[in-house]
Amino acid sequence: MSLAQKISSSLSALLGLAGAWLMPVQTAMGENAIICSDQKVYEKRRLAGDQTDNLCEVYKGKVVLVVNTASKCAFTPQYDGLEKLYRDYSEKGLVVIGFPSNDFGNQEPGTEKTIQDFCRLTYGVEFPMYTKTVVKGEQADPFYKALAAASGQAPKWNFHKYLLSRDGRLVGSFSSFVKPQSDELVRAIEAAL
């Protein structure tokens, strides 16, 4: 194989991989899409706190944007946009919930207090944050396993976003490359509200 053929083959493989990463929305259908119901319990402790929430109970009737976060990532500035979404749409029924994760590139190595301070002091984060969570693979948290099963898409990196409707159904999955103020995410949120 010539050098040009090798480069062309490698480029095609990279473009295919980038296409999978850049796929903005994958809409879930069917019974698999129900993440929260009266029979489902996903308990998570608030970041650096003692309060434990049953996510499906606490956010029942809300549109929920679920995001796995990290403090030392190229996507970390998305905290600004996530907080803006939370402030702009919370009165209409949107809640953003963050799950710090160290699953990708060891980009969330800090303690819960360190993560909380960083989010509040650097980005003014007021939306609910939960304890550090495994979001991929066999050890993934049950909530994230349900999201991945319903969407067919586990997070590939930090700041992957899942959107749940008011009835606890998954209505969208957005890659890390989809910014919080992107047209496709804002349209999906507004449609769910």
C-alpha positions as CSV (number, residue, x, y, z in Angstrom):
1,M,0.0,0.0,0.0
2,S,1.4,3.4,-1.0
3,L,1.8,6.2,1.5
4,A,-1.0,8.1,-0.1
5,Q,-3.3,5.1,0.2
6,K,-2.3,4.7,3.9
7,I,-3.0,8.3,4.6
8,S,-6.3,8.1,2.7
9,S,-7.3,5.0,4.7
10,S,-6.3,6.6,8.0
11,L,-8.2,9.8,7.2
12,S,-11.3,7.8,6.3
13,A,-11.2,6.0,9.6
14,L,-10.7,9.2,11.5
15,L,-13.6,10.9,9.7
16,G,-15.8,7.9,10.6
17,L,-14.8,8.2,14.2
18,A,-15.4,12.0,14.2
19,G,-18.8,11.4,12.7
20,A,-19.8,9.2,15.6
21,W,-18.5,11.8,18.1
22,L,-20.2,14.7,16.3
23,M,-23.6,13.1,16.0
24,P,-25.6,15.7,17.9
25,V,-28.8,14.0,18.8
26,Q,-30.0,10.4,18.9
27,T,-33.7,10.3,19.8
28,A,-34.8,7.3,21.8
29,M,-38.0,5.4,21.1
30,G,-40.0,2.7,22.7
31,E,-40.2,1.3,26.3
32,N,-36.4,1.4,26.6
33,A,-36.6,5.2,26.6
34,I,-38.4,5.3,30.0
35,I,-35.6,6.2,32.4
36,C,-37.8,7.3,35.4
37,S,-41.0,5.7,36.5
38,D,-42.6,4.8,39.8
39,Q,-40.7,1.5,39.8
40,K,-37.3,3.0,39.1
41,V,-35.1,4.3,41.9
42,Y,-31.7,6.0,41.3
43,E,-30.4,7.4,44.5
44,K,-27.4,9.8,44.4
45,R,-25.8,11.9,47.1
46,R,-25.3,15.6,46.5
47,L,-21.8,16.7,45.9
48,A,-19.9,17.4,49.1
49,G,-23.0,17.0,51.1
50,D,-25.1,14.5,53.1
51,Q,-28.4,14.8,51.2
52,T,-29.3,11.8,49.1
53,D,-31.9,12.2,46.3
54,N,-34.0,9.7,44.4
55,L,-33.4,11.4,41.1
56,C,-36.7,10.2,39.6
57,E,-38.7,11.5,42.5
58,V,-36.9,14.8,43.0
59,Y,-37.1,15.8,39.4
60,K,-40.5,14.3,38.6
61,G,-42.4,16.6,36.2
62,K,-39.2,18.5,35.2
63,V,-37.3,18.4,31.9
64,V,-33.9,17.2,33.0
65,L,-30.5,17.8,31.2
66,V,-28.0,15.2,32.6
67,V,-24.3,16.0,32.1
68,N,-21.1,14.2,33.1
69,T,-18.6,16.8,33.9
70,A,-14.9,17.3,34.6
71,S,-12.8,20.2,35.9
72,K,-9.7,19.8,33.8
73,C,-11.1,19.2,30.3
74,A,-11.2,21.2,27.1
75,F,-15.0,21.1,27.4
76,T,-15.0,22.5,31.0
77,P,-16.0,26.0,29.8
78,Q,-19.3,24.5,29.0
79,Y,-20.2,24.9,32.7
80,D,-20.9,28.6,31.8
81,G,-23.4,27.6,29.1
82,L,-25.0,24.9,31.3
83,E,-25.5,27.4,34.1
84,K,-27.0,29.8,31.6
85,L,-29.5,27.2,30.4
86,Y,-30.4,26.4,34.0
87,R,-31.0,30.1,34.8
88,D,-32.8,30.9,31.6
89,Y,-35.2,27.9,31.6
90,S,-35.6,26.8,35.3
91,E,-38.8,28.8,35.7
92,K,-40.2,26.9,32.8
93,G,-39.3,23.5,34.3
94,L,-35.8,22.7,33.2
95,V,-33.2,21.4,35.7
96,V,-29.6,20.7,34.8
97,I,-27.9,18.0,36.9
98,G,-24.2,17.4,36.8
99,F,-22.2,14.2,37.6
100,P,-18.4,14.8,37.9
101,S,-16.6,11.8,36.5
102,N,-13.0,10.8,36.3
103,D,-13.6,8.3,33.5
104,F,-11.9,10.2,30.7
105,G,-8.3,11.2,30.8
106,N,-8.2,11.5,34.6
107,Q,-9.7,15.0,34.2
108,E,-11.7,15.0,37.5
109,P,-9.1,13.9,40.1
110,G,-10.1,16.2,42.9
111,T,-12.1,15.7,46.1
112,E,-15.8,16.5,46.2
113,K,-15.1,19.7,48.1
114,T,-12.4,20.7,45.5
115,I,-14.9,20.0,42.6
116,Q,-17.7,21.9,44.3
117,D,-15.4,25.0,45.0
118,F,-14.1,24.9,41.5
119,C,-17.6,24.8,39.9
120,R,-19.0,27.6,42.2
121,L,-16.0,29.9,42.2
122,T,-14.9,29.6,38.6
123,Y,-18.2,29.2,36.8
124,G,-20.9,30.2,39.4
125,V,-22.5,26.8,39.1
126,E,-25.8,26.7,41.1
127,F,-27.4,23.7,39.3
128,P,-27.5,20.5,41.3
129,M,-24.3,18.5,41.3
130,Y,-23.9,14.9,42.5
131,T,-21.1,12.8,43.8
132,K,-18.3,11.6,41.5
133,T,-19.8,9.0,39.2
134,V,-18.6,6.2,36.9
135,V,-20.5,6.8,33.6
136,K,-19.1,4.2,31.3
137,G,-18.4,0.5,31.1
138,E,-19.3,-2.4,33.4
139,Q,-18.8,-0.3,36.5
140,A,-21.1,2.5,35.3
141,D,-23.7,3.8,37.8
142,P,-27.1,2.3,37.2
143,F,-28.6,5.7,36.2
144,Y,-25.9,6.0,33.5
145,K,-26.4,2.4,32.4
146,A,-30.1,3.1,31.9
147,L,-29.3,6.3,29.9
148,A,-26.8,4.4,27.7
149,A,-29.2,1.5,27.1
150,A,-32.1,3.8,26.2
151,S,-30.0,5.9,23.8
152,G,-27.7,3.3,22.5
153,Q,-24.9,5.7,23.3
154,A,-22.7,5.8,26.4
155,P,-20.7,9.0,27.0
156,K,-17.5,9.0,24.8
157,W,-16.0,11.9,26.8
158,N,-16.8,14.5,29.4
159,F,-19.8,16.8,28.9
160,H,-22.0,14.3,27.1
161,K,-25.6,15.4,27.6
162,Y,-28.9,13.4,27.9
163,L,-32.3,15.1,27.8
164,L,-35.2,13.6,29.7
165,S,-38.9,14.8,29.2
166,R,-41.2,15.6,32.0
167,D,-42.5,12.1,32.1
168,G,-39.0,10.6,32.6
169,R,-38.5,9.5,29.0
170,L,-35.2,10.0,27.2
171,V,-35.7,12.3,24.3
172,G,-32.2,13.1,23.2
173,S,-28.5,12.3,23.5
174,F,-25.9,14.9,22.6
175,S,-22.2,14.5,22.2
176,S,-19.6,16.6,24.1
177,F,-19.2,18.7,21.0
178,V,-22.7,20.0,21.2
179,K,-22.4,23.2,23.2
180,P,-25.2,24.2,25.7
181,Q,-26.4,27.1,23.6
182,S,-26.3,25.1,20.3
183,D,-29.4,25.4,18.2
184,E,-30.1,21.7,18.3
185,L,-29.9,21.4,22.1
186,V,-31.9,24.6,22.7
187,R,-34.6,23.4,20.3
188,A,-34.8,20.0,22.0
189,I,-35.1,21.7,25.4
190,E,-37.8,24.1,24.3
191,A,-39.7,21.3,22.6
192,A,-39.6,19.2,25.8
193,L,-40.7,22.2,27.9
